Structure formats: C-alpha cells, structure tokens
C-alpha cells in the first residue's frame, strides 16, 4: 500500500507547488474513515482509493482531483457526510466527491432502470466538472485490475458494463491508453478462451516477424533522416480485444488482418507531419483508400494524426500514424492532457476556457438529452457518444460530426433543433435525396425547410443520434398537445353549455387538484385524448351537477350500415349490438336523432378509447383513438365528439373486428389458426385469402371478440404459433 509521503512525492514530481498539507490531511482522513474495511482480495479497503489516486498522478492532475480520488468512497462507504467534507476540505472537493458517490452499485444486466439512472447522474455530474469523469475512469480501471477476486457472476457483470460504457466513454474523451486497458481486461474476463487464443496467435506472429519489424523500424528512421526530418519511430501491436473486434465486425480470419502491426512517427511540427507523408509515399507504394487526415479534420475527441498505409520493406503492409509529440499525448491521455481543471471563467458562447472539443461536445450532448427519462437517456447517450463517426459539411463549410449510419435528419438536428423540426427535404452533394438517406464521410448536405412542417413521429425510429430523437419526441408531444388540447377545450365548452353552466378558466384552475392535473392544458389534452370525461370536468367545478341518462330501444340496422337513433334527453345514445335488433350498445357522448356506425374496417371494441366523427348530413362514425383514418380530420376539430362506452357488465356480447394473419403456406396452417382462435373464445365470421408470396399466405379474418383484452389475448396466442409469421389488427 502506498505510503503518505509517497503520494506527496508522486504529485510533487510534476507539480512542485503541490499543497502538501491538503494531500496529507486527505490521506489521514480517508484512512481513519475506512478503518478496518477490507476488499474482496483481503487487502485494506483504503488501498483502493490510494491506487486510484496513483493512476491520476500518472495523468498529472491537480491537487483537488488527487484529493477527491483519495476521498471518493468516503461518503458512500463510511460515516462521512458531504457537509463534513466541505468543512474539512472545501466545497470544491466536496462537490467532486459527491459527484462520484453512487447511491447503489450499478447493475447493467439485471436492473437496467437502476443502472440507467446511476449512469445518468454520473454524466450530469461530468457535465458540471470533467474531473468527476477522470476519477471515475481511474476508479473503474483499478477495480478491473483486481476483478479476479470477485465472484464469477459479478465479474461478468462488471466486465460487461466496462466494455459497454466505461471503455467507450474513455475513448470518446480521447483517452485511448486507458480505454485500451479497460477493454483488454473486460475481454479477458468475458471471453477468456478467445482472449487466450488471440494472445497466442499474436505471440506466434511476433516470434515470426520480429526481425522484419526491427528492419522496418530502422528503414523508416533512415529514410526520414535522409530527407532531413527528425523523427521518433515507435512500433506498436494491436491489442487482443482490438483484433477480436475487427475480426467480428468484418467477419474475417486472423490471417486476413493487415494492420496488426503499425508504426507511430513522432515529428516536431505539423509541417513535418505532411513532409513525412510525402517521404512515405515517394519511398513506398501507398495502399489506395487507406489515407486519413485527422490533423486538418480532427475527430470529435480531439484526436489528431495522419494515417496512411504503404507497402513497405519486405512487401509488408505497414500502417503509419504520423503526429507531433503534443498530438501523441492527447491521443494517449485525451482530455487529461488539457489543463481543464484550471478553468475558472466561461466564454461568451457557453464554452469554458481551455476546454477541449471532446468535453465541450460531451457537455452539450448531455444537456440536449437531459430531459429524457433515465433509460432513454442511457440509450440515446450510447447512440450519441459510443459510435464511429462520419464527417459531413454544411454549404458554408461547417464540419458536422455524426455517428456512423446517421441520416440527413440527424444532420439537420445537429445544425440546429429548429432546422430539424422544419426539414422537408435534402440535397446531398448537389443531388436531391430523401431525408432518410444515410450520410458518408465528406458529404455536403443542404436542408430544405418549411415553416409549416412538423416532424413526423416515425422519424424517431429512423434517426440514430440521441439529440435528434429527443427533439422529435418533444416536437411530437407539442403537436399532440396542440391537437388534442384544442379539441378538448371545445368538448369541455360544449359540455358546460349543455349543462347550462358558464365555463370560466379561473374556476377550472382552482379545481385542478380534484382532476389530478397540473394545468389547464393537461385537462384539455386529457379530454381530447379520451382519457377524461367532460362531465367529470363540469362536476369538478359544480359538484351538484348530475347528468341525465336516457335510453330506449334502438331500431334495426339499415341496409346502408347506419343506425337510426332515438332522441335522448342528454348524453346517451345507443348503437344496436351485433346480431341484436332490439338490444343496444350504449355509447356516451352525443345527443339527438343521428345515424351512427362503426368504422367499416376493424371496428371498435369495448375497452379501447373511441372518438366520434360527425359528418354533416350523414351522421356519426365511431373510430378507435389509434385509427389512422382520424388524421384526415386533424384540421377539423369541430367534427370531433367526445364519446365513451357505457356497457352493462352483466350483459355479454361479441363485437366485430378484423385481423390479418400471415402464416406459412403449408398443410394444417389454417387449422392451427382457426383452432387457436376457437380455444381462446373468439368467433370467426369470415376468412378471405389475400394473394401473397409462395411461402406465405395472408388471411383477412372477420373476428368477433368480447372486448379489447380478449382481442389482445387472441393476437398474443396467434403470435406464439410457429406457423404464424405476423398478426395485425386492421385499422381504417
């Protein structure tokens, strides 16, 4: 275990002005707080925060970060409190320690919601201070180094979490050295056989090609020296996990890999980087398509280098990474190579002085996604941060970095939320293209806009960036709120008018607690969506209000499919039940002698929300709330009626609906479908076969069910059958 003076010496090696008293106090405080606590390995628990601090001294971080590392488990695992940390070490260190404190252990596999919420809190803490991330990554690295002392099940869970979140997060922040070790340790614990196999193959290759590598290194150095370029050549071998990931991603064998060995060419200046490329390409043939300039176009994690591949000495493919010493440090240490912890003032654009692009991008991503719930936040953050990137351009030359697989819609939202919300078309490299077109490196994208455009909800399933998904969801919520809010207001106003009462907004505001809604808009939307009955709103203000219900025998169904309705006193009208000329299905929400029918395709069944559409001169059509046909009436709210089922539970009736079943075209398939429906209590009224592919047949089934719960049970049972490919309810 590291001694007190050793910790101080490590910090003073790179910071002669270190606050020795602060470091000593932190050491003593944490040692006393953890007391006799032990780790799974049997070592004193206090050894863990010291090792975390040691990792951070290798990154040459400031005193406050080192102290936060020493104290990072005190609030969580000891009797120490945030207030006490503030009093002893100051609020800055207290905030860092609290940002690192976990409520409970993260659990990726068995408790996704809990894990998502903790990850959300971690990233929100990172957005406030990047040092939280640096300590957290060092904490995870030491835990991974000692993971073999944990039970096998826990090892697998922690390793998977590291591979899914912490390794990519380190890479996203440009800390490739730390990312490599995290991924390598995770790979070893998750797939020990594959790890051992690849390590063995790499050792064989090293023994076989050792002389060639030394020759390439010498020849590279000599060639650059002849041209007057001072270089340092460093050979490197891919790590086992990188080899495995590339084999899996490209579905290739170990022997097909051409970049297991590479060489880093460290030069003095940017000019020398490009001069070195010239030397390499004039000395050896270059491999087409293998040149990437990350100096003129840095990656979003601040990585800068020139990559090229040549056919070098011995006809070997040689990958070269050409960079300056400063670029090399940033490539290895990422944001830890920046003096971010010295930042005290913000820039006018909201960035922070000395802040890296990687950290600035992370903060803005987190801020854009912070409105989502925990699980969506985790999903979208993974999409936004942990994917390979493509680089595209606006017409004015602005560089937009996006995850691989991003569409023109993602591009529009990356430019600005308003651009995405109003996007109606795109031009990619001067050619008109669909907004869902996938983008590639170097594409120039122009977005066509319209002030009347509202982003379709379906876009959410097309885009790949979390920012776009969050913005589309917000816009969809606002559109739904506007649509149903206006309808709900009209329904409520009509309800008050029918009741002979005045509708006063102030009185409704006072009654909001009785309706369990936070605002008037929430009430209007709830009524418009069919989630609340307008009569309940009237009673919330006028408790003495009573609805008069009347009913009467309904006439038989006419040939046209419409029903003549008896005039009723208030809000009840009744539609004849299936096969029942004298009975009726009471539906609440309209008055008058009006013809009424169900939507001809799919109908409506008890238990689902319904809407009435009044067609002047024709009557009322009843639709399920989810019916696509309702979109045709979005701009005609005056036609919408608030209607509800009013079913007598003692009276059981079957109601018609339609489903489409896609089944294998083989003997017995129809029998299985019919038997399943019969065993579940449904009644088949008619079956029509739709021409389809040779291997499959579509059946359009007129079905009778008790209610929506019964219908869903039938659909579920059908989907479970091996002969059934797909089952859907028909909706007009």
N, C-alpha and C positions, 0 to 999 in steps of 0.2 A: 504494500500500500504506500502511496506517495506521501512523503513527509511534508510538514508545514513549510519548512524552508525550501524544499524542492519546488513546491508550487510557486512560491515567490520568485525563485531563481528562473523558472521557465518563463514567467511573464516579463521579468526584467531583461532577459536576453534580447527581446525585440522592443521593449518599452522601458528604457532606463528611468523614466519618471513615474513608474507604476506606484499606486497608492499601497504601500506595503502594509500599513496598519489596517486598511479595509480588507485586504486579502487574508490577513491573519485572523481578524475578527470573524470573517465568514467561515474560515476553516474550523475554528474553535466552536462557533455556534452550531454548525451543522453536525460536527462530531458529537456534541452533547445531545442535540435534538434526536439523532438517530440511535444513540446509546448502544444497546446490545442487539439491535436488529441484525438479522442475518439474511443473506441472499440464498437462492436455491443451491448455489455452489458451496455454501458453508462459509464463504468469506463475509467479513463485516459489511453490512449494507453501505456504510459510509464510503467504502472503496469505490462504489459505483459513481456517485457524483464527482469524486476526485478524478476518475478516469475520463468522465465526460469533460471536465474542465481541462484535462491534459490534451484531449483531442482538439479543443478550441484554442489552446495555446499554440498548437501546430499551425492553426489558421491565423495566428497573431491578432486575436481580437482584444477589445478594450477591457478595462478592469471591470466595468459593470457587468459585461457579458460573462466573464470568468466567474465573478461572484454569484451571478444568477445561476450558473451551472452548478456551483457547489451547493446552492440552496434549493435547487429546483424541485426536490421531493419533500421538502420540509412541511409545506402546508398540507400536502396530500397525505403523507405517511407518518407525521408526528403531530404533537400538540401545538405546533407553531401556527400563528394566525397571520393574516395579511397585515393587520394593524401593528402587530409586533415587528414584522419585517420592516414596515415603513418607519417605525420609530428607531430601530437599530441601524438600518442601512439606507434609509431614504426611500421616497416614493417611486423614484425611477426603477430601482432594483425591485421594490415591492410589486410594481406593475409587471415587470418581466417574469417574476416568479409566479404570480397569479395567472399570467397568460399561459404558463407552462403547466399549470395544475390541471389534472384530469379529474373529473367527477368520479369516473369508474374506469376500469380497464376497457380499452377498445376491443370490440369483438366483431370482426368482419364477417364471419361465416354464419353465426347463429343469431346475432341480434343486429340486423342491418340498420334499423332505425336508430338504435343507441349509438352504433359506430358512426353513422352519418352525422348525428347531432354533435358528437365529440369532434369529428373532423371539421365540421362547420365552425365550431368555436375556435379550433386551432387556427384555421385560415383567417378568421376575423381578427384573432389576436395578432397573426402575422401581418395583416394589413395595417395595424397600428404601429408595429415595430418589428423589423426584419430579424432582429436578434433573437426573437422567440423561435423563429424557424431554425436558425443556426444551432441553438442549444438543443432543440427538439431532434434535429437530424443527428447531432453528436450523441444524444441520449439513445436514439434508436440504434446507432452504429455499435455502441458498446453493448447494448442488450443483444444484438445479433452475434457479436463476438463471443458471448457467453451463453448462447442459446442451447448448447448441448446439455446443459444442466437441467433444462426444463423437461416436463413430461412430453412424450411424443406428440400427443394431440395438440397440446399448447404450442409446441414448436412449429407444427404445420400451420396453425392459425396465424401466429406472429410472422412467420416467413412469408405467407401469402399476402398478408397485409402490407408488409415491407415491399414486396415485389409490385403490388398493385398501386400503392400510394406513395410511400416514402422514397423509393428509388426514383420513380418518375418525377417526383417533386424536386428532388435534389438535381436531377438532370435539367428540369425546367428552369432552375435557378443557376444553371451553368456549372454546377459543382460535379464535374464528371468523375474525378477521382473518388469522391465519396459515394457517388451513385454506383460506380463500378464495384466497389467493395460490398455495398448493401445488396446489390443484385447477385453477386457471386455467392455470398453467404446464404441468401434465400434459396438460390438454385441448389446449393449443396444439401440443404435440409429438405427441400420439397421433392427433388428428384436425384437422390444420391447415386443411383446406378448410372443415369445419364451423365451426371457430373463426373463421376469416376472414369467413364468411358471416354469422354471428350478430353479430359486431362491426360489420359494415357496416350491418345492419338496425338495430342499436342507435344507431349514429351518425345514420342517417336519422330515426329516431324522436326523437332528441334535438334535431335541427335543426328538426323539425316542431313539437314540443311544448315547446320551450324557454320560450316566453313563458307558456304555461299553467302550467308547473311553478313559475316565479317568482311567478305570480299566486296559486297555491295556497299557496305558502310564506308569502306576505305575508298572505293572508286567514286562514290558520291562526294566525299570530302575533297578528294584530289581534283575532280572536275570543277567544283565551285572555287577552290583555291586558285586554279589556273586562270579563272576569269576575274580574280580579284575580289571575290565575295567571301567574307569571313562568316563561316557557318559552324554550327554545332549539330552533328547528326546523331539522332537517338533512335535506335531500333526499338520497335515495340511488337508484342504479340497479343493478338485478341484474347480476351478472357473467355473462359469456358461458356459463360452464360451468353455472351455476345455471339459466339459461334453457334450455340444451340438455337438462339432466337432467329438468326439468319437462316439456318437450315430449315427451321419450321416455317418461317414466313415465305420463303421462296421454294419450299419443297424440293431441296437439293441435297445431295450427299456431301459428306465431309470433303471428299476428293475434289468436288466441284468449286469449292471456295477458293477465291483468288486473292483475298486480302487478309489472310490470317496474319501475315507479317506486313508491317508498314514502317515508314521512317519519318520522323519529325525533323524538319530542317529549321533550326532556330537561327534567325538572322538579326541584324542590328536595327533595321528600319523597314518601313513599308515599301520604300523604293526597292530595297534589296529583295523583298518578297517577290515582286514582279520580275526583277532581274533573274532571280533563282529559277522562276518558271521558264524563262527564256533559255537558260542554260540546260535545264532538264529536257525541254522539248527539242532543242537543237542537237543534243547529245544522243538521246534515245527516242525511238518512235513512241508517240503518245497513243493511248487507247481511246478511241472515239467515245464520246458521251460520258467520259469519266473526269471532266474538269468542272470544278465548282468554285466560285469566287465568293467566299463568305467574308472578305475584307470590305469590298465595295457594298455588299449586301449582307450585313451581319444577321445571324439568327436572332430570334427574339430573346434568347437567354444570354445575349451579348457575345456569343462565340464568334471569333474571327480567325480565319485561316484560309489558305488556298489549298484545295485538294486536287490532285491530279494523279493519274496512273500511267506509267510508262513501261515499255518492255525493256528492262534493264539488263545488267550483266548476266550472262548465262541464260539469256532468253527468258528470264523470270519476270513475271508481272510484279511491279513494285509500286505500292501506293505511297505517295509523298504528301505530307501535310506541312505546308510552309507558313511560318508565322514568326513574329517577333517575340522577345522574351516576355514583354508585357502581355501580349496575346496568349502566350503559353500559360502564364499564371492565371489569367482569367478563365482559360479553358479548363484548368485543373481545379481552381478554387471558386470560380463563379462569383456570386455576389460577395463572398467572403474576401475577395481581392479588392473590393471597393471600401472606402472609408465611410460606409453608410452610417455607422454608429456616431459619427461626428456631426451628423445632420442636425441643425437646430432651426433652420428657417425654411419656409415653403416658398416655392417660386410662384409667380402670378398664375401660371397655368395649372396649379394644383400639384405639380410635382415637387420633389424635395431636393434640396441642394445636394449634389454629389450622388444622387440616386441612380442606380443602374436601370437600363431599359427593362431588364428582366423583372426586377422588383416593381417598377412602375406599372408594367403590364399586369403583373400578378395582382397588385392592389386594385387596379381598375376593373379587372375581371371579377374579383371578389365583390367589389361594390356593385357591379352590374347584376350579380346573381343573388345578392343578399336578401332579396325579397322572397325567394323561393323557400318552400319548406325543406327540412333537413335532407330527406332522401333525394329530392330533385336537385338540391344544391350539390350533393355529392356526385350525382350522375352528371350534371352539367359541368362541374369543375373538372371531372375526369375528361370529358369531351373537349373542354376548352384548353386544358393545360398539358394533357399527357399524350398528345398525338404528334406524329411527324407533321411537318408544315409544308405549305406551298406559299410562294410569294407572288402576289399579283399587284397590279398598279392601277391607279386612277388615271384619267386622261391628263391630269396635271403632274403626273409622275410620283404621286404619293404612294409609298410602299405599304401594302396591307398584307400582314402575315396571318394565315388561316390554317386550321388543321387540315391534314390531307383528307380529301373527299368532300371538302366544302363546296357549296354551290354559290351561284350568283346572289341568291337570297342572303346567305351568310355574309358575302362581301358587302351587300347593301347595309346590313345592320352593323358591320364593322366600321363602315364610314360614319354612320350616324343612325340612331334609332328612327328618327323621322324619315330618313331616306329609305330604310327598310319597310316602314309602315306604309309608305306611299309608292313602293315599287310596283310597276306594272309590266316591265319588260327589261331586256338587257341586250347590249352589244358586246360580244367578246372578240377582241382583235378585229373590230370593224364589221363583224357579221352579226346579224340579228340572231339571237339564241334564246331558248326558253330560260326562265329564271331558275329552273331546277337543274340547269347544266352544271356538271362538275368542273371545277376550275383546275388549271395546271400551272406549274411554275412559269412565270413570265407573262401570263395573260394580262392584257389591258382590258378593263371592264368599265363599261358605261351603263349606268342605271337610268332607265326611263321612269318618270314619276307622274302621278296624278293625285291632285288634292282630294278627289272623291274616293280614292282607293282605301279599303280596309283589309289588312292581311287575313287571308282565309285561315281557319283553324287547322286545315290539313297541312299547311306549311310546317307546322311543328314536327310532323313525322318525317319531313324531307331534310330540314337543316341539320347541321352537325355541331354548331357552336352553341354553348350554353347561353351566350348573350342573345343570340337570335331567338332561341326557344323561349327564354324568359320574356323578351319583348313581345313575341307573338302571343304568348299566353296572356300578358297584360292587355294587349290590344283586343284580344278576343273577349276577355272579361268585360272590358269597357263597352264593346259593341253589344254584347248580350245585355249588359246593364241598361244601355240606352234603349235597345229594342223592347225588352220586357218592362223596363221602367215606365216608358210611355204608355204601353198597353195597360199595365197595372193601374196607373193613375186614372185612365179613362174608366176602367172597370169599377174602381172604388168610387169615383164621382157618380157613376150611374147607380151604384148600389145605394149611396146616400140619397140620391134623387128619388129612387123607388121607395126608399124608407120614409120619405117626407122630411128628411133632416138636411141641415146645411153642412157642407164639407168645409172645415176650417183647418188649415195646416197646423196652426199653433196648438189646437186641441189634440190633433193626432200626435204631435211631438210629445205632448205630456203623457200620452197613452202608450208610448213606445215600450216601456218596461213590461206592460201587460201583454204585448205582442212578441216579446223576446227578440226585438230587433234594435239595432244601434242607431239607425237613421231612417228618415222618410224614404230615401231611395231604396233602402233594403226592403221596406214594406212594399213599395211599388213593384220591385223586381220579384219578390216572393209571390205576390198576387198574379203578376203577369206570367210567371213560370208555372202557375198552378200549385204552388207549394203552400199557399194560404188562401182561405176562402174570404171573399169580400165581406160577407156577413159578419165574420169574426172581427173585421176592422171596424165595422159600424158599432158592434157591441162593445168594443174596447173603449169607445167614447160615450156610447149610450147604452149602459148595461140593461136598461129596461126594454130595449128593442127586441121584438120577437118576430121571427119570420112566420108567415102563414104558409102552411103547406096544403096543397090540394092535389087530388089525383082523381082520375076517372078512367073508365075503360077506354082502351085505345082501339081504333078501327084496324081492320085487316090491312096487310101490306098491299099496295097497288102494284100494277104490272111494271111501273117505271122504277120501282125500288124505293120510292119515297113513302113516308108515313104521314097521314093527316093527324094532327094533334088536337085534342080538346083544349079549349081555352081554360086557363087556370088562373087562380087569384094572385099568385105571387111568383115564386122562383122554381116551380117544379114543372117539368114536362116529362112525358114518358114515351119511350120507344118500345114497340112490341118486341117481345123476346123471340128468339129463334123457334120457329115451329109453334108459336103460341099466339093465336089470333086474338084471344081475349085477355091474356096476361100482358105484362109490360116490364120493361127495364127502366126504372126511374132514373133520370139524369137531371141534376140540379143546375140551374143557372140561366134559364131563359123563360120567357113568358109569351103568351099569345098563341094564336092558332096558326102554327107554322109547320110546313112539311120538314121532316128531319130524316137523315140517313147516315149510315156509317160510310167511311171511305171504302170504295169498292175493292181495293187491294189491301189485304192484310187486316182490315177492320180495326176494331179496338176491343180489348178485353178488360174485364173488371180488375182493378188493382193498379192499372197504369194511368198516369195523368193524361187528361184529354182536353182538347180545345175545340170549340165550335166556330166554324166559319160561316157567316151569314152571307148568302148571295142574294141580292135584291131581286125579287120576283120569282125566286126559285126555292129558297128555304135554307136549312142549316145542314152542313156536313160535319160529322164528328171525326176528328183525327187524333191519333196518339200524339203526345207532345213532341216525340222524336221524329215524326214523319217528315221526310224530305220535301213533301208537297207544300208544307207550311211556308217554305222560303219564298214561294210565289206571292205570299201575302204580307211580306215584311214591310212593304211601304203602304199597306192599307190597314192600319191598326183599328180603324173604325169597324171593320168586318169581324173582329175577333170577339168571341164570347167566353166568359168565364163559366165553364160547366164542370160538373162533378158527378161521379157515380153515386147513386143513392139506392144501394142494394139491400134487400131483405135477406139476411144471412140464413134464415130458416128455409129459404126457397132456393134450391139448386138448379141452375140452368147451364147448358153448354152454349158457348159463344163461338162464332166462326172466326177463323183467321187463316192465313196461308203461309206455308213454309216451302223452301226449295231445298231438296236433299240431293247432293252429288254423291253417287255411290259407284262402286266398281261394277263394271258390266260383266257380271258373272252369274251363273245359276244360283238361285237362292237369295240374292241380294234384296229383291223386293219383299220376299217373305220375311227376312230379318227386320227390315224397316217397318213393315206392317205389324209384325208381332210385337216389336218394341213399343210402338205407339199404343197398341191394344193393351199390353201389360201395364202401361203407365196410366191407363184410364182415359186415353184420348179416343176420339171417334173420327175416322176418315170418311169424308163426304164425297171426295172425288180425287182421282190421280190423273195427271196428264204428263206424258213424257216429252221432254224437250230435246231436239237433236243436239248431240254433243260429240266429243271425241270418241274414238273407237273403244278406248279402255274404260271410259266413264259414261254414266247416264245421269241426266238431271231429271228429277221428279218434282213437279209442281203439285203440292198436296193441299187440298182444301180440308182444313182440320177444325174440329170443334173441341174446345177446352173449357174448364171451369173458370179459370182466371189467369192472371199473368204468372203467378207462382207455378201453376200447373203447366203452363206453356213452357216455362224455363226448364222445368224438370224433364219434360219430353225432349227438348232440344239437347239437354245435357246427356240423357240416356242415348240418344241417337249418335252424338259425337263420340261416345265411348265405344261404338261398334267398329270393328276392324274393316268392315266393308264400306263404311261411310267416310268419304273424304272431307265433306264440308256440309254444314247445315246453317241456313239463314232464314230468318223470318222475312216475308215480303212486306215492304212498306211502300205506300204510294207517295 
